Amino acid sequence: MVMESLDDTDKTNIYDTSTMAANLPSLPLHNNNNNNGFPSSNTDSSLPHSSTIHLDHGDKVALESYWWKMRDKCTVEIKGWEFLSYGRDRTNSVCWFMSPELRDAIKRLHGLVGNAEIDNSYLVVGNGATQLFQAALFALSSSPSPSPHNPINVVAAAPYYSGYPDETDMVRSSLYKWSGDAREYDKNEAYIEIVNYPNNPDGSVRTTPVVNNKYGCEGKLIHDLVFYWPHYTPITHKAKHDLMIFSLSKCTGHSGSRIGWAIVKDIDIARKMTKFIVLNSVGVSRESQTRAAKIMEVLYNSYQSLRFDGSKKDSELFFEYSRHLLKDRWEKLRRVISENGDFILHNQFSQRAYCNFRKESSEAYPAFAWFMCKKEEDCGIYMEKKMKVVARTGNRFGSDSKFARIDMLGTGDNEFDEFLDRLSTIYQRG
Ligand SMILES: Cc1ncc(COP(=O)(O)O)c(C=O)c1O
């Protein structure tokens, strides 16, 4: 990772990083001091032009700068004698290993944002959306009882998140198997369709399933809503699907805590998902749950205090800060691409919609840029060869290799700017 140099032009900012003590544990990836506390890029890039830039992961490390600003509020201390037990909440008849603090923090956050209906549903905590997805496959394919004949088919509309096929087929389960693009599904067999919105990799917001099965087979749904948060997309409705998956990784950027949660309407499905997690990892780290609850509380409180303190800066509000960061990067990227004849941005999302959370018409700023290369068959290889930029190639997403995905939040500002620089100079050089 590239460490950014510090700029202390705005001494009035209450989060002024120029006061950083030398003994602080780590420095942020961003310079936070100008632009009214919003993240902004440095011009003196310290990244050597020869080094490779990795934009292929889905790690939202650019959000670190916000949490660094909030460091006094969100630190959690865990003592050596705490959390020896697996943890058992006797009042929770479904997901007994979920901490009550995390449960309450999740409910409050969804209540604030209005992105999901949580009443009359059951919450299941998991080791990230990754484990919850597999728990959901297990629960849905064995409910009411496993098919004695065939594993159930699992599909998603291409381009789909590259994790789905691998996670589905990893253990060659007799309960479920990957069956590719949902639009092409045409078997006379039951299926599970994953609906992901905003979609990874192209940002499209398809809230409804796409399987159009001529046999009228039974279909079950998993809604992966890890990106349905106001920094990425306008919150146009309160999601009310039977099984929805969310993740701390994409909401606040804390992928390393490995916390995800599912909102499940059917108690039997919620119990089966819980059983999967118990047999797979005997619950979820209590340290991680404690930290996640704290992070969510800090996020929530920043909006609560807004009610009493009209002078609060937008840069102190997590979703505004993160949205601004994405907006800035998208605007720069669009500018560079408009002058670069080698690539087209192929993201599929409507430009504007009314956001119920922000109470105004908002633009979408997807977490990933979905590139199409006009010059060569393999966009990923082209980027790596010509620009030393590692992107994830389109065929990993059930699409064509002329596409590639770039993570918009996977680096600090200097690396991102260096990427833009390479993107513009490669075209000029030809
Ligand atoms: C669409 C989608 N679903 C699920 C996941 C897994 O997230 P987690 O880190 O919570 O396991 C990712 C991660 O990139 C994702 O992009």
PDBQT file of the ligand as one rigid body, heavy atoms in Angstrom, charges set to zero:
ROOT
HETATM    1  C1  LIG A 501     -21.638  -9.270  -4.342  1.00  0.00    +0.000 C 
HETATM    2  C2  LIG A 501     -20.817  -9.796  -3.217  1.00  0.00    +0.000 A 
HETATM    3  N1  LIG A 501     -21.374 -10.662  -2.362  1.00  0.00    +0.000 NA
HETATM    4  C3  LIG A 501     -20.670 -11.168  -1.331  1.00  0.00    +0.000 A 
HETATM    5  C4  LIG A 501     -19.361 -10.826  -1.114  1.00  0.00    +0.000 A 
HETATM    6  C5  LIG A 501     -18.608 -11.397   0.055  1.00  0.00    +0.000 C 
HETATM    7  O1  LIG A 501     -18.457 -10.431   1.069  1.00  0.00    +0.000 OA
HETATM    8  P1  LIG A 501     -17.832 -10.727   2.508  1.00  0.00    +0.000 P 
HETATM    9  O2  LIG A 501     -16.553  -9.994   2.599  1.00  0.00    +0.000 OA
HETATM   10  O3  LIG A 501     -18.838 -10.200   3.489  1.00  0.00    +0.000 OA
HETATM   11  O4  LIG A 501     -17.662 -12.200   2.648  1.00  0.00    +0.000 OA
HETATM   12  C6  LIG A 501     -18.736  -9.945  -1.987  1.00  0.00    +0.000 A 
HETATM   13  C7  LIG A 501     -17.307  -9.589  -1.817  1.00  0.00    +0.000 C 
HETATM   14  O5  LIG A 501     -16.662  -9.023  -2.653  1.00  0.00    +0.000 OA
HETATM   15  C8  LIG A 501     -19.491  -9.404  -3.058  1.00  0.00    +0.000 A 
HETATM   16  O6  LIG A 501     -18.948  -8.531  -3.914  1.00  0.00    +0.000 OA
ENDROOT
TORSDOF 0
